[in-house]
Amino acid sequence: MGLLSFFSSEPSLARRAGAQPLHSIHDFPDGAVGRIVGKAGYLGEDRLIAPLTGRACAAWFVRVVGAELAGSGHPPLEACGVAPFMVSDDTGLAIVHTAGISLLLDTDVTEALGFSGRPPPRLLHFLRTRGKEGRRVMIDWRLSWQEGILAEGQRVAVVGRGRREVDPDSPQGDYRHAATRLVMERDRDDEDLVVSTFAGSLGGRATTAQNT
């Protein structure tokens, strides 16, 4: 899948994403870098299960504070996952590749353990699978955890380089008139490919293609 980064509390990246020109999927310039906003959808059978809540999703982000994998200190544990997915607006559909993606997912689940609480089984399983085999998990009473997901139908912004490719799912005439679809991806190492549910990334009015 390539480099995968996650910045669920990174405001500067969200601002940069929101500042990118917004295009409708139909009018996205071939080969340009820009932003689309639409509803997320699954791509075939590609879907994930969020580790702490068991929700079906296209992407997830988890942060846990106050649990120590023995010998590793006390830094927050952050992890994420993403599957290829699609985005649709009123004008069309785009496929989002996941290599080199940066996730900006709002966390909609926040819980804390407290003095007398016991960690739920899903959380314990998640912590143990992130440690080495046989390592003990030390639970601090200040334990807290957050989870955010990209769910089917959720509004999402995608910033990246868009290219047109022949759509294998659409009827085609000769090659000159073949139906195409938009693919959003990271073309070079110095480019961003950002998937964001942050409000600051979702606003704006799409530019439209101009007749020449």
ROROTOR-895525 format. One record per atom (N, C-alpha, C): y, x, z. Coordinates in steps of 0.02 Angstrom, whole numbers, padded with zeros to 5 digits, always signed. Layout:
! ROROTOR-895525
YXZ
...
//
This chain:
! ROROTOR-895525
-00060+00041+00000
+00000+00000+00000
+00063+00043+00000
+00057+00107+00018
+00115+00150+00019
+00154+00143+00084
+00212+00175+00086
+00253+00174+00146
+00273+00104+00165
+00263+00087+00227
+00282+00022+00253
+00325+00033+00315
+00386+00010+00313
+00430+00018+00371
+00450-00050+00396
+00471-00054+00460
+00491-00118+00488
+00549-00107+00535
+00601-00147+00526
+00663-00139+00563
+00686-00208+00586
+00648-00240+00631
+00663-00309+00646
+00729-00317+00685
+00759-00262+00708
+00823-00267+00742
+00873-00219+00711
+00868-00207+00646
+00910-00158+00612
+00967-00193+00575
+01026-00200+00606
+01079-00239+00575
+01108-00207+00512
+01110-00140+00509
+01141-00109+00451
+01102-00122+00387
+01036-00121+00392
+00995-00135+00333
+01003-00207+00312
+01008-00253+00361
+01019-00324+00344
+01086-00334+00309
+01137-00298+00332
+01202-00304+00300
+01200-00277+00228
+01166-00221+00219
+01161-00193+00151
+01123-00240+00105
+01071-00271+00132
+01033-00319+00092
+01076-00378+00072
+01115-00405+00120
+01157-00462+00106
+01214-00447+00059
+01232-00383+00052
+01286-00363+00008
+01264-00354-00064
+01199-00353-00077
+01173-00345-00145
+01188-00408-00186
+01202-00399-00251
+01215-00458-00293
+01156-00506-00293
+01172-00570-00286
+01120-00622-00284
+01112-00653-00353
+01050-00656-00378
+01035-00685-00443
+00983-00740-00434
+00985-00790-00477
+00929-00836-00481
+00870-00798-00511
+00810-00822-00498
+00751-00788-00525
+00751-00790-00602
+00771-00845-00631
+00771-00851-00704
+00820-00802-00736
+00878-00792-00703
+00931-00751-00733
+00933-00680-00708
+00884-00659-00670
+00884-00591-00643
+00882-00541-00701
+00930-00494-00703
+00932-00446-00759
+00871-00399-00758
+00837-00394-00813
+00777-00352-00817
+00796-00279-00803
+00762-00248-00755
+00772-00178-00738
+00828-00165-00689
+00863-00217-00666
+00919-00207-00620
+00895-00210-00548
+00938-00186-00503
+00927-00193-00431
+00971-00250-00406
+00942-00296-00369
+00979-00353-00344
+00939-00391-00293
+00962-00452-00280
+00933-00493-00226
+00916-00562-00253
+00859-00587-00231
+00841-00657-00243
+00831-00691-00175
+00841-00756-00172
+00830-00795-00111
+00791-00858-00131
+00738-00872-00095
+00698-00931-00111
+00647-00943-00056
+00597-00984-00072
+00544-01001-00025
+00483-00956-00037
+00456-00930+00018
+00397-00888+00014
+00335-00930+00000
+00287-00900-00037
+00224-00933-00050
+00169-00882-00055
+00108-00904-00044
+00051-00859-00048
+00035-00843-00121
+00010-00784-00131
-00011-00762-00197
-00088-00764-00199
-00115-00816-00228
-00187-00825-00228
-00214-00831-00158
-00264-00789-00142
-00294-00790-00076
-00263-00738-00029
-00209-00706-00051
-00177-00654-00010
-00137-00687+00046
-00163-00684+00105
-00127-00709+00164
-00153-00672+00225
-00113-00671+00278
-00130-00636+00339
-00131-00684+00398
-00156-00660+00454
-00155-00698+00517
-00115-00657+00567
-00061-00687+00593
-00020-00652+00642
-00062-00637+00704
-00060-00576+00730
-00108-00556+00782
-00099-00589+00850
-00038-00609+00868
-00028-00637+00935
-00032-00713+00938
-00017-00746+00882
-00017-00820+00882
-00070-00850+00836
-00101-00810+00793
-00152-00836+00749
-00125-00877+00691
-00061-00872+00677
-00031-00911+00623
-00043-00878+00555
-00057-00920+00504
-00062-00894+00436
+00007-00874+00412
+00011-00819+00374
+00077-00795+00353
+00068-00746+00296
+00124-00729+00263
+00125-00677+00213
+00143-00609+00243
+00176-00610+00301
+00195-00548+00335
+00205-00563+00409
+00197-00512+00451
+00208-00520+00522
+00237-00456+00552
+00272-00464+00608
+00300-00409+00646
+00288-00423+00720
+00268-00371+00757
+00255-00378+00829
+00287-00319+00866
+00319-00334+00921
+00344-00282+00967
+00320-00298+01037
+00291-00249+01071
+00267-00257+01139
+00299-00203+01183
+00328-00224+01239
+00360-00179+01286
+00326-00186+01354
+00311-00129+01385
+00284-00130+01453
+00209-00123+01457
+00175-00108+01402
+00104-00094+01403
+00094-00022+01381
+00055+00016+01419
+00044+00086+01403
-00028+00098+01383
-00038+00127+01325
-00103+00154+01308
-00109+00221+01342
-00156+00227+01388
-00159+00283+01435
-00145+00350+01401
-00095+00386+01429
-00079+00452+01403
-00027+00452+01348
-00004+00394+01327
+00042+00393+01270
+00114+00379+01290
+00129+00374+01356
+00198+00360+01377
+00213+00286+01373
+00277+00269+01374
+00297+00199+01378
+00343+00177+01321
+00337+00202+01261
+00380+00177+01207
+00358+00107+01187
+00403+00066+01161
+00382+00000+01135
+00331+00010+01079
+00283-00034+01078
+00233-00033+01024
+00256-00082+00971
+00266-00058+00910
+00286-00100+00854
+00234-00093+00798
+00218-00149+00767
+00170-00149+00712
+00187-00207+00666
+00164-00202+00604
+00177-00255+00556
+00124-00255+00502
+00122-00308+00465
+00077-00314+00407
+00109-00358+00355
+00093-00345+00292
+00120-00386+00237
+00070-00387+00180
+00064-00444+00148
+00022-00452+00089
+00066-00468+00029
+00045-00452-00031
+00084-00474-00089
+00096-00549-00086
+00156-00571-00104
+00173-00642-00100
+00220-00660-00157
+00238-00723-00161
+00284-00745-00213
+00343-00780-00181
+00398-00782-00219
+00459-00817-00198
+00479-00863-00255
+00498-00925-00238
+00518-00973-00289
+00586-01001-00272
+00628-01012-00324
+00689-01050-00316
+00690-01105-00368
+00747-01137-00378
+00750-01194-00424
+00740-01173-00497
+00743-01107-00510
+00741-01084-00580
+00676-01050-00599
+00635-01032-00551
+00574-00996-00569
+00538-00966-00510
+00494-00919-00525
+00449-00889-00475
+00448-00814-00486
+00447-00777-00431
+00443-00704-00434
+00385-00679-00390
+00355-00624-00412
+00303-00591-00373
+00334-00532-00337
+00315-00523-00273
+00342-00467-00234
+00286-00418-00220
+00293-00357-00247
+00246-00304-00230
+00265-00275-00162
+00217-00244-00128
+00229-00225-00058
+00233-00149-00046
+00224-00108-00096
+00227-00036-00086
+00298-00015-00066
+00304+00021-00010
+00369+00045+00012
+00415-00008+00039
+00388-00063+00062
+00429-00119+00083
+00458-00108+00153
+00517-00136+00166
+00547-00138+00232
+00553-00212+00253
+00525-00228+00311
+00525-00297+00335
+00580-00307+00386
+00618-00360+00376
+00669-00382+00424
+00652-00454+00443
+00611-00462+00493
+00586-00528+00511
+00615-00549+00578
+00647-00608+00579
+00669-00637+00642
+00609-00651+00686
+00613-00635+00750
+00558-00650+00796
+00569-00721+00823
+00520-00764+00814
+00525-00833+00838
+00480-00847+00898
+00443-00796+00920
+00402-00802+00981
+00421-00745+01027
+00443-00761+01088
+00459-00712+01139
+00430-00735+01205
+00388-00693+01235
+00356-00711+01298
+00356-00651+01345
+00350-00664+01410
+00348-00612+01460
+00293-00627+01510
+00266-00575+01541
+00209-00583+01586
+00231-00605+01656
+00277-00568+01687
+00298-00584+01755
+00248-00557+01806
+00267-00564+01871
+00227-00535+01925
+00155-00561+01926
+00146-00626+01918
+00080-00655+01929
+00044-00674+01864
+00072-00656+01807
+00043-00676+01744
-00015-00632+01723
-00055-00659+01675
-00110-00620+01646
-00100-00619+01571
-00109-00561+01540
-00099-00557+01467
-00148-00603+01431
-00125-00639+01380
-00171-00681+01342
-00221-00638+01303
-00280-00665+01288
-00333-00626+01255
-00310-00595+01189
-00271-00632+01149
-00249-00604+01085
-00206-00541+01095
-00164-00542+01146
-00122-00484+01160
-00164-00425+01182
-00211-00436+01226
-00255-00381+01248
-00293-00351+01189
-00319-00394+01146
-00355-00370+01087
-00310-00329+01042
-00249-00353+01032
-00201-00317+00991
-00186-00248+01020
-00175-00243+01085
-00161-00179+01116
-00220-00131+01111
-00279-00157+01122
-00338-00113+01121
-00353-00088+01051
-00341-00130+01001
-00354-00107+00932
-00303-00056+00909
-00246-00051+00944
-00195-00001+00926
-00206+00065+00962
-00253+00068+01009
-00267+00130+01044
-00331+00162+01018
-00345+00222+01041
-00407+00255+01021
-00465+00222+01058
-00523+00227+01026
-00583+00195+01054
-00595+00218+01126
-00602+00171+01171
-00619+00187+01239
-00559+00202+01284
-00498+00203+01256
-00440+00217+01297
-00420+00155+01337
-00398+00167+01397
-00381+00113+01442
-00310+00089+01428
-00300+00024+01433
-00233-00005+01425
-00204-00019+01494
-00147+00012+01508
-00113+00000+01571
-00062-00056+01561
-00067-00109+01601
-00022-00167+01594
+00031-00165+01648
+00093-00165+01627
+00151-00166+01672
+00170-00239+01682
+00190-00258+01743
+00209-00328+01755
+00270-00348+01715
+00309-00299+01692
+00367-00313+01651
+00349-00324+01577
+00286-00328+01564
+00262-00336+01495
+00296-00395+01461
+00321-00383+01400
+00349-00436+01359
+00330-00423+01287
+00329-00475+01247
+00308-00467+01177
+00345-00517+01133
+00354-00496+01071
+00388-00536+01020
+00346-00535+00956
+00351-00590+00920
+00317-00594+00855
+00361-00633+00806
+00364-00609+00745
+00398-00644+00691
+00353-00645+00630
+00357-00697+00591
+00315-00702+00532
+00356-00725+00471
+00328-00714+00413
+00352-00744+00351
+00300-00796+00332
+00317-00860+00343
+00271-00914+00332
+00280-00945+00263
+00229-00979+00240
+00233-01015+00177
+00289-01067+00181
+00333-01068+00131
+00388-01115+00130
+00450-01091+00166
+00447-01035+00200
+00504-01009+00236
+00554-00977+00188
+00618-00985+00202
+00670-00955+00159
+00674-00880+00172
+00677-00842+00118
+00673-00770+00124
+00716-00738+00069
+00744-00681+00084
+00781-00641+00035
+00740-00579+00018
+00740-00560-00045
+00706-00500-00068
+00757-00458-00108
+00765-00396-00088
+00808-00349-00123
+00765-00294-00153
+00772-00282-00217
+00733-00230-00250
+00750-00227-00323
+00710-00189-00360
+00718-00184-00432
+00674-00237-00465
+00703-00276-00509
+00665-00329-00542
+00647-00310-00613
+00587-00324-00633
+00567-00312-00702
+00528-00373-00727
+00529-00381-00791
+00493-00436-00823
+00426-00412-00848
+00374-00452-00835
+00308-00437-00862
+00278-00500-00890
+00231-00493-00935
+00197-00551-00964
+00161-00589-00909
+00171-00654-00908
+00140-00697-00857
+00071-00717-00880
+00018-00691-00847
-00050-00707-00869
-00071-00780-00855
-00032-00815-00815
-00049-00884-00797
-00015-00936-00840
+00026-00914-00888
+00063-00962-00930
+00036-00960-01001
+00036-01017-01036
+00018-01018-01107
+00065-00972-01145
+00038-00936-01193
+00078-00888-01231
+00070-00900-01306
+00125-00888-01340
+00122-00887-01412
+00109-00815-01434
+00142-00793-01489
+00134-00724-01507
+00173-00681-01458
+00164-00615-01462
+00192-00571-01412
+00268-00575-01408
+00301-00595-01461
+00374-00600-01461
+00398-00657-01417
+00355-00707-01406
+00375-00766-01369
+00332-00777-01306
+00299-00724-01283
+00256-00730-01225
+00297-00748-01163
+00270-00792-01123
+00303-00810-01060
+00302-00749-01013
+00357-00740-00976
+00361-00684-00930
+00375-00709-00859
+00365-00665-00812
+00382-00679-00743
+00417-00618-00714
+00455-00630-00660
+00492-00577-00627
+00449-00545-00573
+00449-00479-00571
+00416-00441-00519
+00468-00400-00482
+00471-00408-00416
+00517-00370-00374
+00478-00312-00341
+00506-00251-00348
+00470-00193-00323
+00518-00137-00306
+00492-00085-00278
+00530-00023-00266
+00510+00026-00321
+00560+00045-00360
+00546+00086-00419
+00547+00160-00404
+00590+00181-00356
+00597+00252-00339
+00599+00260-00264
+00585+00321-00241
+00583+00334-00169
+00651+00325-00136
+00705+00333-00174
+00771+00327-00144
+00798+00256-00146
+00757+00208-00166
+00777+00138-00170
+00750+00099-00110
+00783+00045-00094
+00758-00002-00043
+00720-00059-00077
+00666-00080-00045
+00635-00144-00060
+00632-00181+00006
+00676-00229+00014
+00686-00262+00079
+00666-00335+00074
+00626-00357+00122
+00608-00427+00131
+00638-00449+00197
+00682-00499+00195
+00720-00517+00255
+00723-00592+00266
+00713-00612+00328
+00726-00681+00348
+00790-00686+00391
+00826-00630+00398
+00888-00630+00436
+00941-00672+00399
+00980-00710+00437
+01029-00755+00407
+01079-00718+00363
+01098-00657+00384
+01147-00620+00345
+01124-00599+00276
+01059-00602+00265
+01031-00584+00199
+01022-00643+00153
+01029-00704+00180
+01010-00764+00143
+01068-00799+00109
+01130-00781+00127
+01188-00818+00101
+01211-00794+00034
+01262-00829+00008
+01293-00811-00055
+01275-00858-00111
+01311-00851-00166
+01300-00892-00225
+01274-00849-00282
+01220-00870-00313
+01189-00831-00365
+01234-00827-00427
+01235-00767-00457
+01269-00760-00521
+01226-00791-00576
+01256-00812-00629
+01220-00843-00685
+01229-00800-00746
+01181-00805-00790
+01184-00766-00852
+01241-00793-00895
+01278-00747-00927
+01334-00765-00969
+01313-00760-01043
+01331-00811-01080
+01317-00808-01152
+01365-00761-01186
+01339-00719-01231
+01382-00672-01266
+01380-00687-01340
//
